[in-house]
Amino acid sequence: MRSFALAVVAATLGLSACLGLSACSSSTHGDGSASQTPTHSATGTPSHSASRTTPPPSSSTPPPTSTAQTVLAAMTENERIGQLFMVDCPTTSVADATVTAIKTYHVGSVILDGTSQAGLAATQAVTAGLRALAPHGVGLFISTDQEGGLVQRLQGSGFDQIPSAVDQGAVDPAQLRAEAAGWGAQLRAAGVNVNLAPVLDTVPAGFGPNPPIGDLDREYGHDPATVTSHGIAVAQGMLQAHVDPTVKHFPGLGRVTGNTDTTSGVTDDVTTRHDPYLAPFGAAVRDGFPFVMMSTAIYTKIDPNNPAAFSPTIVTSMLRGDLGFRGVIVSDDLGNAAQVSNYSIGARAVKFLDAGGTMVLTVDATQAAAMTAAVAAKAQSDPAFRAKIDQDALLVLQAKQARGLL
């Protein structure tokens, strides 16, 4: 079950082997973690002979070059930037804006957006059309929100009607994992390789209105232990079906009273940096799941000045540092979400990546031009930011390599 996730983690630890690119840093990763330098040869401990005639293995044996590194080295800067974006495509057809985003702006990931009753075969035709747009040798991540209940984007013939997370929380975790593997197999058959689920937000019992999660029955339970056991089971089932799960929305939307998609100024005044409600996310990181999605709410007890997705404290210090996550960090929607509407389109992408994020998600594919241009401009003027862009692109390519997309 963990082979894919371990491959991503192992590859990510090698980010500081910089491929000979001038933009790379030789001492730290873009997330601030120390680089990993081999100190032993593949055959064991270096010899301590007084008449050594060869240099130590650490200097004579360069690290192997992965497929992801080879692909990255052949990419232009704009192609690398494109790998850091996920844009929308309708669930029932391939939109012109999506085509332009992939072909012109090199966007490497797509979210099937909007609920469809067309069924598995029709969805398969859409994903086949998307795959045909991708550059040779670098496939697309194609995602959707297939949680269950009121949030199940792909429906109709060939797709089970998935119960809500609240109902899933009443099922034995072992059984739930098996059922999730079946739902994942349906996604895989339809050409979807990333599920933007499970939700690991915990809504306390008796909390009151919670528009983004509780009001839609998207929580697995009302305590972190239940959310952990059942959310992890769903994620494991997805991986079993060779679909990458995305745990969300770090550091949690279970204690807010507004929906960041439709309301600005959404604030959590409760969550702390080492809050017990972070336990489900910690468990997901320890289990090696490959994607985490960031919330855009403001957490006043952690960083009162920035939405979580734009906060280096939350993205880098907490998720990368405290929890040790080394996979792909995806934003919640930065396109149409009211929560970020007071930022320019380009600034949304730059601020997320600068805070430590990896992949910008927008449900408005027409924004690809402005977002990629802003990131390119920042990279040209800021060598450290450019180095992070290259490292992020490698991280995405490593995830694609692990999923068989290179």
DORO-812406 format. One record per residue (C-alpha): z, x, y; residue in one letter. Coordinates in Angstrom, 2 decimals. Example, Ala and Ser with C-alpha at 12.3 -4.5 7.8 and 13.67 -1.06 7.14 Angstrom:
% DORO-812406
<node pz="7.80" px="12.30" py="-4.50" type="A"/>
<node pz="7.14" px="13.67" py="-1.06" type="S"/>
***
This chain:
% DORO-812406
<node pz="0.00" px="0.00" py="0.00" type="M"/>
<node pz="0.88" px="2.75" py="2.44" type="R"/>
<node pz="-2.04" px="5.10" py="1.75" type="S"/>
<node pz="-4.02" px="4.03" py="4.81" type="F"/>
<node pz="-1.07" px="4.12" py="7.13" type="A"/>
<node pz="0.03" px="7.53" py="5.86" type="L"/>
<node pz="-3.49" px="8.84" py="6.40" type="A"/>
<node pz="-3.39" px="7.72" py="10.01" type="V"/>
<node pz="0.05" px="9.25" py="10.56" type="V"/>
<node pz="-0.91" px="12.52" py="8.91" type="A"/>
<node pz="-4.11" px="12.75" py="10.91" type="A"/>
<node pz="-2.38" px="11.87" py="14.16" type="T"/>
<node pz="0.10" px="14.73" py="13.76" type="L"/>
<node pz="-2.90" px="17.05" py="14.02" type="G"/>
<node pz="-4.03" px="15.88" py="17.44" type="L"/>
<node pz="-3.17" px="19.17" py="19.07" type="S"/>
<node pz="-5.83" px="21.01" py="17.06" type="A"/>
<node pz="-8.17" px="20.52" py="19.95" type="C"/>
<node pz="-11.65" px="20.93" py="18.50" type="L"/>
<node pz="-12.48" px="23.61" py="21.05" type="G"/>
<node pz="-12.78" px="20.98" py="23.79" type="L"/>
<node pz="-11.88" px="22.14" py="27.27" type="S"/>
<node pz="-10.01" px="18.91" py="27.93" type="A"/>
<node pz="-7.48" px="19.38" py="25.12" type="C"/>
<node pz="-3.90" px="20.51" py="25.61" type="S"/>
<node pz="-2.62" px="23.27" py="23.37" type="S"/>
<node pz="1.07" px="22.43" py="23.60" type="S"/>
<node pz="1.65" px="18.70" py="23.69" type="T"/>
<node pz="0.03" px="15.45" py="22.66" type="H"/>
<node pz="-0.86" px="12.75" py="25.13" type="G"/>
<node pz="2.25" px="10.89" py="24.06" type="D"/>
<node pz="4.43" px="13.83" py="24.97" type="G"/>
<node pz="5.31" px="14.83" py="21.41" type="S"/>
<node pz="5.24" px="18.45" py="20.33" type="A"/>
<node pz="2.06" px="19.69" py="18.70" type="S"/>
<node pz="2.15" px="20.60" py="15.03" type="Q"/>
<node pz="1.15" px="24.21" py="14.20" type="T"/>
<node pz="0.74" px="25.28" py="10.57" type="P"/>
<node pz="3.09" px="28.14" py="9.66" type="T"/>
<node pz="2.21" px="28.61" py="5.97" type="H"/>
<node pz="-0.97" px="29.06" py="4.02" type="S"/>
<node pz="-2.16" px="26.52" py="1.53" type="A"/>
<node pz="-1.01" px="28.77" py="-1.28" type="T"/>
<node pz="2.57" px="29.38" py="-0.17" type="G"/>
<node pz="4.78" px="31.60" py="1.97" type="T"/>
<node pz="3.16" px="34.55" py="3.77" type="P"/>
<node pz="3.64" px="37.96" py="2.15" type="S"/>
<node pz="6.27" px="40.27" py="3.67" type="H"/>
<node pz="4.69" px="43.47" py="2.26" type="S"/>
<node pz="5.19" px="46.55" py="4.48" type="A"/>
<node pz="1.51" px="47.42" py="4.08" type="S"/>
<node pz="0.09" px="44.05" py="5.08" type="R"/>
<node pz="-3.65" px="44.44" py="5.66" type="T"/>
<node pz="-4.46" px="40.86" py="6.65" type="T"/>
<node pz="-3.10" px="38.74" py="9.50" type="P"/>
<node pz="-0.58" px="35.99" py="8.74" type="P"/>
<node pz="-2.16" px="32.91" py="7.14" type="P"/>
<node pz="-1.30" px="30.78" py="10.19" type="S"/>
<node pz="-3.82" px="32.76" py="12.24" type="S"/>
<node pz="-6.38" px="33.58" py="9.54" type="S"/>
<node pz="-6.76" px="30.07" py="8.12" type="T"/>
<node pz="-7.81" px="27.47" py="10.71" type="P"/>
<node pz="-6.90" px="23.85" py="10.04" type="P"/>
<node pz="-9.63" px="21.84" py="8.33" type="P"/>
<node pz="-11.89" px="19.73" py="10.52" type="T"/>
<node pz="-11.78" px="16.01" py="9.73" type="S"/>
<node pz="-14.69" px="13.60" py="9.90" type="T"/>
<node pz="-13.05" px="12.00" py="12.94" type="A"/>
<node pz="-12.91" px="15.36" py="14.72" type="Q"/>
<node pz="-16.56" px="16.04" py="13.92" type="T"/>
<node pz="-17.58" px="12.63" py="15.26" type="V"/>
<node pz="-15.50" px="13.12" py="18.41" type="L"/>
<node pz="-17.04" px="16.52" py="19.09" type="A"/>
<node pz="-20.52" px="14.96" py="19.05" type="A"/>
<node pz="-19.59" px="12.18" py="21.49" type="M"/>
<node pz="-20.17" px="12.13" py="25.23" type="T"/>
<node pz="-17.19" px="11.42" py="27.46" type="E"/>
<node pz="-18.43" px="7.86" py="28.04" type="N"/>
<node pz="-18.73" px="7.28" py="24.31" type="E"/>
<node pz="-15.16" px="8.47" py="23.84" type="R"/>
<node pz="-13.94" px="6.17" py="26.58" type="I"/>
<node pz="-15.72" px="3.24" py="24.93" type="G"/>
<node pz="-13.67" px="3.74" py="21.77" type="Q"/>
<node pz="-10.58" px="2.84" py="23.81" type="L"/>
<node pz="-11.68" px="-0.74" py="24.46" type="F"/>
<node pz="-11.61" px="-4.03" py="22.59" type="M"/>
<node pz="-13.56" px="-6.90" py="24.18" type="V"/>
<node pz="-14.00" px="-10.52" py="23.27" type="D"/>
<node pz="-16.77" px="-12.19" py="21.35" type="C"/>
<node pz="-16.89" px="-15.93" py="20.65" type="P"/>
<node pz="-16.00" px="-16.78" py="17.06" type="T"/>
<node pz="-19.24" px="-18.71" py="16.60" type="T"/>
<node pz="-21.92" px="-16.45" py="18.14" type="S"/>
<node pz="-22.53" px="-12.99" py="19.59" type="V"/>
<node pz="-22.43" px="-13.31" py="23.37" type="A"/>
<node pz="-24.71" px="-11.32" py="25.68" type="D"/>
<node pz="-21.69" px="-9.81" py="27.44" type="A"/>
<node pz="-20.40" px="-8.50" py="24.12" type="T"/>
<node pz="-23.78" px="-6.97" py="23.32" type="V"/>
<node pz="-23.83" px="-5.22" py="26.71" type="T"/>
<node pz="-20.27" px="-3.95" py="26.26" type="A"/>
<node pz="-21.14" px="-2.35" py="22.91" type="I"/>
<node pz="-24.64" px="-1.08" py="23.68" type="K"/>
<node pz="-24.20" px="-0.01" py="27.31" type="T"/>
<node pz="-20.51" px="0.81" py="27.63" type="Y"/>
<node pz="-19.99" px="2.06" py="24.05" type="H"/>
<node pz="-17.09" px="-0.33" py="23.37" type="V"/>
<node pz="-15.80" px="0.33" py="19.86" type="G"/>
<node pz="-13.74" px="-2.79" py="19.04" type="S"/>
<node pz="-14.15" px="-6.57" py="19.33" type="V"/>
<node pz="-11.82" px="-9.57" py="19.18" type="I"/>
<node pz="-13.21" px="-12.86" py="17.88" type="L"/>
<node pz="-11.77" px="-15.24" py="20.47" type="D"/>
<node pz="-11.49" px="-19.00" py="20.35" type="G"/>
<node pz="-10.77" px="-21.30" py="17.41" type="T"/>
<node pz="-13.68" px="-21.97" py="15.08" type="S"/>
<node pz="-14.10" px="-24.57" py="12.35" type="Q"/>
<node pz="-17.41" px="-23.04" py="11.26" type="A"/>
<node pz="-16.05" px="-21.51" py="8.07" type="G"/>
<node pz="-16.24" px="-18.15" py="6.36" type="L"/>
<node pz="-20.00" px="-17.88" py="5.85" type="A"/>
<node pz="-20.78" px="-18.61" py="9.49" type="A"/>
<node pz="-18.15" px="-16.12" py="10.63" type="T"/>
<node pz="-19.64" px="-13.53" py="8.28" type="Q"/>
<node pz="-22.99" px="-13.96" py="10.04" type="A"/>
<node pz="-21.35" px="-13.32" py="13.42" type="V"/>
<node pz="-19.59" px="-10.16" py="12.25" type="T"/>
<node pz="-22.78" px="-8.90" py="10.62" type="A"/>
<node pz="-24.51" px="-9.29" py="13.98" type="G"/>
<node pz="-21.74" px="-7.33" py="15.66" type="L"/>
<node pz="-21.85" px="-4.53" py="13.10" type="R"/>
<node pz="-25.58" px="-4.17" py="13.67" type="A"/>
<node pz="-24.88" px="-3.30" py="17.31" type="L"/>
<node pz="-22.56" px="-0.40" py="16.54" type="A"/>
<node pz="-23.86" px="3.16" py="16.79" type="P"/>
<node pz="-24.90" px="4.78" py="13.52" type="H"/>
<node pz="-21.91" px="6.18" py="11.68" type="G"/>
<node pz="-19.17" px="4.69" py="13.88" type="V"/>
<node pz="-18.29" px="1.15" py="12.86" type="G"/>
<node pz="-16.49" px="-1.48" py="14.89" type="L"/>
<node pz="-12.96" px="-2.69" py="14.57" type="F"/>
<node pz="-13.46" px="-6.47" py="14.46" type="I"/>
<node pz="-10.24" px="-8.39" py="15.02" type="S"/>
<node pz="-8.92" px="-11.89" py="15.49" type="T"/>
<node pz="-5.62" px="-13.78" py="15.77" type="D"/>
<node pz="-5.04" px="-15.20" py="12.28" type="Q"/>
<node pz="-1.32" px="-15.94" py="12.43" type="E"/>
<node pz="-1.16" px="-19.52" py="11.14" type="G"/>
<node pz="-0.12" px="-22.87" py="12.53" type="G"/>
<node pz="-1.37" px="-23.36" py="16.07" type="L"/>
<node pz="-2.71" px="-19.81" py="16.24" type="V"/>
<node pz="-5.37" px="-19.52" py="13.56" type="Q"/>
<node pz="-8.71" px="-18.63" py="15.09" type="R"/>
<node pz="-10.84" px="-18.79" py="11.93" type="L"/>
<node pz="-10.80" px="-22.09" py="10.09" type="Q"/>
<node pz="-13.10" px="-24.26" py="8.01" type="G"/>
<node pz="-14.64" px="-23.78" py="4.57" type="S"/>
<node pz="-13.49" px="-20.55" py="2.94" type="G"/>
<node pz="-10.34" px="-20.15" py="5.03" type="F"/>
<node pz="-6.96" px="-21.47" py="3.94" type="D"/>
<node pz="-5.02" px="-23.57" py="6.41" type="Q"/>
<node pz="-2.21" px="-21.12" py="7.11" type="I"/>
<node pz="1.25" px="-22.57" py="7.85" type="P"/>
<node pz="3.08" px="-21.66" py="11.03" type="S"/>
<node pz="5.30" px="-18.59" py="11.12" type="A"/>
<node pz="8.35" px="-20.87" py="11.19" type="V"/>
<node pz="7.24" px="-22.36" py="7.87" type="D"/>
<node pz="6.31" px="-18.94" py="6.50" type="Q"/>
<node pz="9.87" px="-17.84" py="7.29" type="G"/>
<node pz="11.17" px="-20.29" py="4.68" type="A"/>
<node pz="9.11" px="-18.66" py="1.89" type="V"/>
<node pz="10.43" px="-15.88" py="-0.32" type="D"/>
<node pz="9.13" px="-12.58" py="1.14" type="P"/>
<node pz="7.51" px="-11.49" py="-2.13" type="A"/>
<node pz="5.61" px="-14.76" py="-2.35" type="Q"/>
<node pz="4.71" px="-14.55" py="1.34" type="L"/>
<node pz="3.28" px="-11.09" py="0.85" type="R"/>
<node pz="1.06" px="-12.37" py="-1.96" type="A"/>
<node pz="-0.11" px="-15.31" py="0.16" type="E"/>
<node pz="-0.81" px="-13.01" py="3.11" type="A"/>
<node pz="-2.90" px="-10.80" py="0.85" type="A"/>
<node pz="-5.00" px="-13.87" py="0.07" type="G"/>
<node pz="-5.42" px="-14.71" py="3.77" type="W"/>
<node pz="-6.33" px="-11.10" py="4.41" type="G"/>
<node pz="-8.94" px="-11.15" py="1.64" type="A"/>
<node pz="-10.59" px="-14.12" py="3.38" type="Q"/>
<node pz="-10.68" px="-12.17" py="6.64" type="L"/>
<node pz="-12.13" px="-9.17" py="4.89" type="R"/>
<node pz="-14.81" px="-11.29" py="3.25" type="A"/>
<node pz="-15.70" px="-12.66" py="6.69" type="A"/>
<node pz="-16.14" px="-9.14" py="8.08" type="G"/>
<node pz="-12.84" px="-8.92" py="9.98" type="V"/>
<node pz="-10.93" px="-5.69" py="9.47" type="N"/>
<node pz="-8.03" px="-6.06" py="11.95" type="V"/>
<node pz="-5.63" px="-9.00" py="12.23" type="N"/>
<node pz="-3.72" px="-9.24" py="15.50" type="L"/>
<node pz="-0.64" px="-10.37" py="13.60" type="A"/>
<node pz="2.18" px="-10.62" py="12.60" type="P"/>
<node pz="4.37" px="-11.63" py="15.53" type="V"/>
<node pz="7.67" px="-9.72" py="15.38" type="L"/>
<node pz="9.25" px="-11.40" py="18.40" type="D"/>
<node pz="12.61" px="-13.06" py="17.73" type="T"/>
<node pz="13.49" px="-16.31" py="19.52" type="V"/>
<node pz="17.27" px="-16.92" py="19.34" type="P"/>
<node pz="18.43" px="-20.28" py="18.01" type="A"/>
<node pz="19.02" px="-22.70" py="20.85" type="G"/>
<node pz="17.29" px="-20.46" py="23.38" type="F"/>
<node pz="15.41" px="-23.31" py="25.03" type="G"/>
<node pz="11.79" px="-23.33" py="26.15" type="P"/>
<node pz="9.89" px="-20.21" py="25.12" type="N"/>
<node pz="6.22" px="-20.96" py="25.86" type="P"/>
<node pz="4.54" px="-17.92" py="24.28" type="P"/>
<node pz="6.37" px="-17.89" py="20.93" type="I"/>
<node pz="9.02" px="-20.50" py="20.19" type="G"/>
<node pz="7.17" px="-23.48" py="21.64" type="D"/>
<node pz="4.26" px="-22.68" py="19.30" type="L"/>
<node pz="6.36" px="-21.94" py="16.16" type="D"/>
<node pz="5.12" px="-18.34" py="16.08" type="R"/>
<node pz="8.47" px="-16.79" py="15.11" type="E"/>
<node pz="9.46" px="-16.17" py="11.47" type="Y"/>
<node pz="13.10" px="-16.90" py="12.21" type="G"/>
<node pz="15.86" px="-16.83" py="14.80" type="H"/>
<node pz="17.42" px="-13.49" py="13.92" type="D"/>
<node pz="15.93" px="-10.00" py="13.65" type="P"/>
<node pz="16.66" px="-9.71" py="9.92" type="A"/>
<node pz="14.58" px="-12.76" py="9.01" type="T"/>
<node pz="11.78" px="-11.74" py="11.36" type="V"/>
<node pz="11.81" px="-8.29" py="9.80" type="T"/>
<node pz="11.71" px="-9.36" py="6.16" type="S"/>
<node pz="8.97" px="-11.94" py="6.62" type="H"/>
<node pz="6.91" px="-10.20" py="9.28" type="G"/>
<node pz="6.84" px="-7.03" py="7.21" type="I"/>
<node pz="5.81" px="-9.05" py="4.15" type="A"/>
<node pz="2.83" px="-10.48" py="6.04" type="V"/>
<node pz="1.80" px="-7.05" py="7.31" type="A"/>
<node pz="2.05" px="-5.59" py="3.81" type="Q"/>
<node pz="-0.11" px="-8.40" py="2.44" type="G"/>
<node pz="-2.77" px="-7.74" py="5.06" type="M"/>
<node pz="-2.85" px="-4.05" py="4.20" type="L"/>
<node pz="-3.09" px="-4.93" py="0.53" type="Q"/>
<node pz="-6.29" px="-6.80" py="1.42" type="A"/>
<node pz="-7.58" px="-3.78" py="3.37" type="H"/>
<node pz="-7.12" px="-5.49" py="6.72" type="V"/>
<node pz="-5.12" px="-3.62" py="9.36" type="D"/>
<node pz="-2.17" px="-5.64" py="10.72" type="P"/>
<node pz="-1.11" px="-5.44" py="14.35" type="T"/>
<node pz="2.58" px="-6.08" py="14.99" type="V"/>
<node pz="3.30" px="-7.67" py="18.37" type="K"/>
<node pz="4.43" px="-8.01" py="21.19" type="H"/>
<node pz="6.54" px="-4.90" py="21.82" type="F"/>
<node pz="9.33" px="-4.93" py="22.98" type="P"/>
<node pz="9.44" px="-8.71" py="22.33" type="G"/>
<node pz="8.53" px="-12.03" py="23.95" type="L"/>
<node pz="11.25" px="-14.09" py="22.28" type="G"/>
<node pz="13.54" px="-14.25" py="25.32" type="R"/>
<node pz="11.20" px="-15.12" py="28.18" type="V"/>
<node pz="10.62" px="-18.51" py="29.77" type="T"/>
<node pz="6.99" px="-18.02" py="30.80" type="G"/>
<node pz="3.68" px="-17.29" py="29.06" type="N"/>
<node pz="2.06" px="-14.09" py="30.32" type="T"/>
<node pz="-1.40" px="-15.54" py="29.63" type="D"/>
<node pz="-0.93" px="-18.42" py="32.04" type="T"/>
<node pz="1.99" px="-17.42" py="34.30" type="T"/>
<node pz="2.66" px="-14.46" py="36.57" type="S"/>
<node pz="6.06" px="-12.88" py="37.07" type="G"/>
<node pz="7.17" px="-13.39" py="33.46" type="V"/>
<node pz="10.46" px="-11.52" py="33.10" type="T"/>
<node pz="12.93" px="-10.67" py="30.35" type="D"/>
<node pz="16.41" px="-10.05" py="31.82" type="D"/>
<node pz="18.10" px="-9.49" py="28.45" type="V"/>
<node pz="16.35" px="-6.84" py="26.33" type="T"/>
<node pz="17.72" px="-3.29" py="26.56" type="T"/>
<node pz="16.21" px="0.00" py="25.44" type="R"/>
<node pz="18.13" px="0.03" py="22.16" type="H"/>
<node pz="18.35" px="-3.73" py="21.71" type="D"/>
<node pz="19.07" px="-5.19" py="18.23" type="P"/>
<node pz="15.99" px="-7.39" py="18.69" type="Y"/>
<node pz="13.83" px="-4.27" py="18.45" type="L"/>
<node pz="14.75" px="-3.94" py="14.76" type="A"/>
<node pz="11.60" px="-5.65" py="13.40" type="P"/>
<node pz="9.40" px="-3.22" py="15.35" type="F"/>
<node pz="11.43" px="-0.26" py="14.13" type="G"/>
<node pz="11.00" px="-1.43" py="10.55" type="A"/>
<node pz="7.24" px="-1.82" py="11.07" type="A"/>
<node pz="6.98" px="1.73" py="12.41" type="V"/>
<node pz="8.95" px="3.10" py="9.48" type="R"/>
<node pz="6.63" px="1.24" py="7.11" type="D"/>
<node pz="3.66" px="3.01" py="8.70" type="G"/>
<node pz="1.64" px="0.07" py="10.01" type="F"/>
<node pz="-1.32" px="1.27" py="12.07" type="P"/>
<node pz="-1.35" px="-0.94" py="15.21" type="F"/>
<node pz="1.27" px="-2.17" py="17.68" type="V"/>
<node pz="0.46" px="-4.54" py="20.55" type="M"/>
<node pz="2.27" px="-4.29" py="23.88" type="M"/>
<node pz="3.71" px="-7.18" py="25.86" type="S"/>
<node pz="2.92" px="-7.51" py="29.57" type="T"/>
<node pz="6.26" px="-9.10" py="30.51" type="A"/>
<node pz="8.64" px="-7.19" py="32.81" type="I"/>
<node pz="11.90" px="-6.03" py="31.21" type="Y"/>
<node pz="14.37" px="-5.63" py="34.06" type="T"/>
<node pz="17.02" px="-3.78" py="32.04" type="K"/>
<node pz="14.46" px="-1.16" py="30.95" type="I"/>
<node pz="11.84" px="-0.85" py="33.71" type="D"/>
<node pz="12.08" px="-3.47" py="36.45" type="P"/>
<node pz="9.03" px="-2.16" py="38.30" type="N"/>
<node pz="6.25" px="-2.40" py="35.71" type="N"/>
<node pz="4.95" px="-4.79" py="33.07" type="P"/>
<node pz="5.71" px="-3.29" py="29.67" type="A"/>
<node pz="2.09" px="-2.34" py="29.05" type="A"/>
<node pz="2.09" px="-0.30" py="32.28" type="F"/>
<node pz="5.50" px="1.29" py="31.74" type="S"/>
<node pz="5.65" px="4.92" py="30.52" type="P"/>
<node pz="9.31" px="4.27" py="29.69" type="T"/>
<node pz="8.47" px="1.43" py="27.31" type="I"/>
<node pz="5.15" px="2.65" py="25.89" type="V"/>
<node pz="5.79" px="6.37" py="25.59" type="T"/>
<node pz="9.54" px="6.93" py="25.73" type="S"/>
<node pz="10.50" px="3.92" py="23.59" type="M"/>
<node pz="7.60" px="3.17" py="21.24" type="L"/>
<node pz="6.34" px="6.73" py="20.80" type="R"/>
<node pz="9.67" px="8.48" py="21.37" type="G"/>
<node pz="12.59" px="6.31" py="20.23" type="D"/>
<node pz="10.72" px="4.61" py="17.37" type="L"/>
<node pz="8.36" px="7.48" py="16.57" type="G"/>
<node pz="5.18" px="5.38" py="16.38" type="F"/>
<node pz="2.03" px="7.48" py="15.94" type="R"/>
<node pz="-0.61" px="4.81" py="15.46" type="G"/>
<node pz="-2.85" px="2.88" py="17.85" type="V"/>
<node pz="-1.12" px="1.09" py="20.73" type="I"/>
<node pz="-3.12" px="-1.98" py="21.82" type="V"/>
<node pz="-2.53" px="-3.94" py="25.00" type="S"/>
<node pz="-2.09" px="-7.67" py="25.11" type="D"/>
<node pz="-4.91" px="-9.27" py="27.10" type="D"/>
<node pz="-5.52" px="-7.44" py="30.38" type="L"/>
<node pz="-8.58" px="-9.52" py="31.25" type="G"/>
<node pz="-7.61" px="-13.10" py="32.05" type="N"/>
<node pz="-3.81" px="-12.90" py="31.76" type="A"/>
<node pz="-2.10" px="-14.26" py="34.86" type="A"/>
<node pz="0.68" px="-11.70" py="34.48" type="Q"/>
<node pz="-1.63" px="-8.82" py="35.52" type="V"/>
<node pz="-3.87" px="-10.71" py="37.93" type="S"/>
<node pz="-2.49" px="-8.87" py="40.98" type="N"/>
<node pz="-3.88" px="-5.57" py="39.66" type="Y"/>
<node pz="-7.56" px="-4.71" py="40.08" type="S"/>
<node pz="-9.61" px="-4.87" py="36.90" type="I"/>
<node pz="-10.06" px="-1.12" py="36.74" type="G"/>
<node pz="-6.42" px="-0.39" py="37.51" type="A"/>
<node pz="-5.29" px="-2.48" py="34.54" type="R"/>
<node pz="-7.12" px="-0.20" py="32.11" type="A"/>
<node pz="-6.08" px="3.02" py="33.84" type="V"/>
<node pz="-2.41" px="2.06" py="34.13" type="K"/>
<node pz="-2.18" px="1.06" py="30.47" type="F"/>
<node pz="-3.75" px="4.28" py="29.21" type="L"/>
<node pz="-1.77" px="6.38" py="31.70" type="D"/>
<node pz="1.46" px="4.79" py="30.46" type="A"/>
<node pz="0.68" px="5.94" py="26.92" type="G"/>
<node pz="-1.47" px="3.12" py="25.52" type="G"/>
<node pz="-4.49" px="3.70" py="23.29" type="T"/>
<node pz="-6.74" px="0.63" py="23.29" type="M"/>
<node pz="-7.34" px="-1.77" py="26.18" type="V"/>
<node pz="-7.91" px="-5.40" py="25.14" type="L"/>
<node pz="-9.72" px="-7.80" py="27.45" type="T"/>
<node pz="-10.86" px="-11.30" py="26.55" type="V"/>
<node pz="-13.53" px="-11.03" py="29.24" type="D"/>
<node pz="-16.28" px="-8.72" py="27.97" type="A"/>
<node pz="-17.93" px="-8.64" py="31.40" type="T"/>
<node pz="-15.03" px="-6.48" py="32.59" type="Q"/>
<node pz="-16.12" px="-3.58" py="30.38" type="A"/>
<node pz="-18.21" px="-2.11" py="33.19" type="A"/>
<node pz="-15.41" px="-1.99" py="35.76" type="A"/>
<node pz="-12.75" px="-0.88" py="33.30" type="M"/>
<node pz="-14.71" px="1.95" py="31.71" type="T"/>
<node pz="-15.90" px="3.14" py="35.12" type="A"/>
<node pz="-12.33" px="3.31" py="36.40" type="A"/>
<node pz="-11.19" px="5.26" py="33.37" type="V"/>
<node pz="-14.12" px="7.68" py="33.70" type="A"/>
<node pz="-13.36" px="8.26" py="37.38" type="A"/>
<node pz="-9.71" px="8.98" py="36.62" type="K"/>
<node pz="-10.70" px="11.36" py="33.83" type="A"/>
<node pz="-13.03" px="13.28" py="36.14" type="Q"/>
<node pz="-10.33" px="13.82" py="38.75" type="S"/>
<node pz="-7.32" px="14.34" py="36.46" type="D"/>
<node pz="-7.61" px="16.96" py="33.67" type="P"/>
<node pz="-4.38" px="15.80" py="32.00" type="A"/>
<node pz="-5.64" px="12.21" py="31.87" type="F"/>
<node pz="-8.97" px="13.42" py="30.49" type="R"/>
<node pz="-7.15" px="15.32" py="27.76" type="A"/>
<node pz="-5.24" px="12.15" py="26.85" type="K"/>
<node pz="-8.48" px="10.15" py="26.72" type="I"/>
<node pz="-9.95" px="12.62" py="24.25" type="D"/>
<node pz="-6.79" px="12.52" py="22.12" type="Q"/>
<node pz="-6.74" px="8.71" py="22.21" type="D"/>
<node pz="-10.39" px="8.57" py="21.16" type="A"/>
<node pz="-9.58" px="10.87" py="18.24" type="L"/>
<node pz="-6.66" px="8.62" py="17.28" type="L"/>
<node pz="-8.95" px="5.58" py="17.18" type="V"/>
<node pz="-11.56" px="7.49" py="15.19" type="L"/>
<node pz="-8.91" px="8.62" py="12.72" type="Q"/>
<node pz="-7.90" px="4.99" py="12.25" type="A"/>
<node pz="-11.55" px="4.11" py="11.70" type="K"/>
<node pz="-11.96" px="6.94" py="9.23" type="Q"/>
<node pz="-8.95" px="5.68" py="7.28" type="A"/>
<node pz="-10.48" px="2.20" py="7.22" type="R"/>
<node pz="-13.86" px="3.56" py="6.02" type="G"/>
<node pz="-15.71" px="2.93" py="9.30" type="L"/>
<node pz="-17.00" px="6.47" py="9.87" type="L"/>
***
